[in-house]
């Protein structure tokens, strides 16, 4: 599974980076943002704004801290290291690429929330994918693994879609955010498994 995730991440990242220099894909990106802004509803607006808050760095770090404290109670220190490196690595890569590409965000007329930094990649999508992948990998042997996987995928998808819905990211930004975490967490998990073997 981690190797497949790594492959998917690499392919999606290549596509999203290529879209930066493609007039056709750039037009499709903006058209998607415009279309979503024209089909907003008050209820969806509130949900998307709430997701923007929940998906930001403060909540991600808060959730990660609580998760690690719970694992510390059960003395699962290897998992704590894996989670911590996974989250901080994803955050670092997302912001490094933001400073590298400095892609402008969609026009402010579409924004429903305040924004910081450049558009590419979507940090919220990157954080959501990192948390989702970590949950899926760490709880592979859990009896409710299927439910955990479904909830993790819903979290990733809803976060990515909401960033386009609130008008602060293009779809390619979301794809790149997901792909960064797919690649990073998959590579980290392969190392984690290798180090965990006696």
Secondary structure, 3 states (H helix, E strand, C coil): CHHHHHHHHHHHHHHHHHHCCCHHHHHHHHHHHHHHHHCCCHHHHHHHHHHHHHCCHHHHHHHHHHHHHHHHHCCCHHHHHHHHHHHHHHHHHHHHHHHHHCCCCCCHHHCCCCCCCCCCCCHHHHHHHHHHHHHHHHCCCCCCHHHHHHHHHHHHHHHHHHHHHCCCCCHHHHHHHHHHHHHHHHHHHHHHHHHHCC
